[in-house]
Amino acid sequence: MNQTLETILTRRSTRKFLRKPIPEEEMELIVQAALHAPSAKGLQTWQFTVVRNREKIQKLATAIREVLDRKGYNMYEPEALVIPSNLKESPYGREDDACAMENMFLAAHSLGIGSVWINQLQDVCDVPAIRQVLDELGIPADHVVYGMAALGYPDDVKADKARTGKVVYAD
């Protein structure tokens, strides 16, 4: 099996991270993978905001916890959070960000870094408590956050499991 397929088939979500910084060079590779994702019509209306400060990450987690009434919510305390945002008016922003997120997850996995998709913001970006934190992080007011990538070295081991779903070949 080639390396690309092995990376795709062995990646699992990580929800428990070691307190170990991600080297700058590796973060840059992960972000470059996002920037090389396909985007509708090649418009690339996205922005990728990298947050490596644990206090800032937890400030956003606290705002989400309070707005969504999610006791104990902490975004799994990652070492880094990449926040892809896209223009609200972009008809394909959600899909563009999803492609970028997948590229980030696969790049991270290839480097031994775990990841998990965090999706709580898509409907609450403009709630004042959330918007205040997003503004502080430099997320443009005319952008929406469809998902975020929590990244860090895994502190949980995932067993290989069979994937289910129906595949139909319509020849």
C-alpha positions in Angstrom: 0.0 0.0 0.0 1.4 3.4 -0.8 2.1 6.0 1.9 -0.9 8.3 0.9 -3.4 5.5 1.2 -1.9 4.3 4.5 -2.2 7.8 5.9 -5.8 8.0 4.8 -6.8 4.6 6.1 -5.0 4.9 9.5 -6.0 8.4 10.6 -8.4 8.5 13.6 -9.7 11.4 15.7 -7.8 12.2 18.8 -9.7 13.6 21.8 -6.9 13.5 24.4 -3.6 15.3 23.8 -0.2 15.3 25.4 1.2 18.7 26.6 3.9 18.7 24.0 4.3 21.7 21.6 4.1 21.1 17.9 7.3 22.3 16.2 6.9 25.5 14.1 8.0 23.7 10.9 5.4 21.0 11.3 2.6 23.6 12.0 3.7 25.3 8.8 3.4 22.1 6.8 -0.1 21.4 8.2 -1.2 24.9 7.2 0.4 24.6 3.8 -1.6 21.4 3.3 -4.8 23.4 4.0 -3.8 26.1 1.6 -3.3 23.5 -1.1 -6.8 22.1 -0.7 -9.3 22.5 -3.6 -11.7 25.4 -3.4 -14.7 26.1 -5.5 -13.8 28.0 -8.7 -10.4 28.4 -7.2 -11.6 31.5 -5.2 -9.9 30.6 -1.9 -12.1 33.0 0.1 -10.8 31.4 3.3 -8.5 32.5 6.2 -6.6 30.1 8.4 -6.0 31.4 11.9 -3.5 29.4 13.9 -3.9 29.7 17.7 -1.0 28.2 19.8 -1.7 30.0 23.0 -3.6 27.6 25.4 -5.2 30.5 27.3 -6.7 31.9 24.1 -7.9 28.5 23.0 -9.5 28.0 26.4 -11.1 31.5 26.3 -12.9 30.4 23.1 -13.8 27.1 24.7 -15.3 28.9 27.6 -17.4 31.2 25.4 -18.6 28.1 23.5 -19.4 26.3 26.8 -21.4 29.2 28.1 -23.3 30.0 24.9 -24.1 26.4 24.1 -24.6 25.4 27.8 -22.0 22.5 27.5 -20.7 21.8 31.0 -17.0 20.9 31.1 -16.5 21.7 27.4 -12.8 22.4 26.8 -12.2 21.5 23.1 -10.0 18.6 24.4 -7.3 21.1 25.4 -5.2 20.9 22.2 -1.7 22.2 21.7 -2.9 24.2 18.7 -6.2 25.2 17.1 -6.5 26.0 13.4 -9.6 28.0 12.7 -10.5 28.1 9.0 -13.1 30.7 8.3 -14.7 31.7 5.1 -16.8 34.5 3.7 -20.4 34.3 4.8 -21.5 35.1 1.3 -19.4 32.4 -0.3 -21.8 29.7 -1.6 -19.1 27.0 -1.3 -17.4 28.2 1.9 -18.5 25.1 3.9 -17.2 22.7 1.3 -13.9 24.6 0.8 -13.2 24.6 4.5 -14.1 20.9 4.8 -11.5 20.1 2.1 -8.9 22.2 3.8 -9.7 20.5 7.2 -9.2 17.0 5.7 -5.9 18.1 4.2 -4.8 19.4 7.6 -5.9 16.2 9.4 -4.0 14.0 6.9 -0.9 16.1 7.0 -1.0 16.1 10.8 -1.4 12.3 10.9 1.5 11.9 8.5 3.7 13.8 11.0 2.5 11.8 14.1 0.2 14.6 15.2 -3.4 13.9 16.3 -6.4 15.9 15.3 -10.1 16.2 15.8 -12.8 18.2 14.0 -14.6 20.7 16.3 -17.9 22.0 14.8 -19.7 24.0 17.4 -19.2 27.5 15.9 -21.0 27.3 12.6 -24.3 28.6 14.0 -23.1 30.8 16.8 -20.3 32.9 15.2 -22.3 36.1 15.6 -23.5 35.6 19.2 -21.8 38.5 20.9 -19.8 36.5 23.4 -18.4 34.3 20.6 -17.9 37.2 18.2 -15.9 39.1 20.8 -13.3 36.2 21.1 -13.3 35.7 17.3 -12.6 39.4 16.8 -9.7 39.1 19.3 -8.3 36.2 17.3 -8.5 38.2 14.0 -11.4 36.3 12.5 -13.1 38.8 10.0 -16.6 39.8 10.9 -17.8 38.8 7.5 -16.6 35.2 8.0 -18.2 32.1 9.4 -16.3 29.2 11.1 -17.7 25.9 9.9 -15.2 23.8 11.8 -11.9 24.0 13.6 -8.9 21.6 13.8 -7.7 20.8 17.3 -4.2 19.5 17.0 -1.6 17.9 19.3 0.3 14.7 20.0 -2.1 12.0 20.8 -2.4 10.7 24.4 -4.9 8.0 23.4 -4.4 5.0 21.3 -7.0 4.1 18.8 -7.6 0.5 17.8 -8.0 -0.2 14.2 -11.7 -0.8 13.4 -13.6 -1.7 10.3 -15.4 1.1 8.6 -19.0 0.6 7.7 -21.2 2.1 5.1 -22.7 1.0 1.9 -20.7 1.0 -1.4 -22.6 0.5 -4.6 -20.9 0.1 -8.0 -23.4 1.1 -10.7 -21.6 -0.2 -13.8 
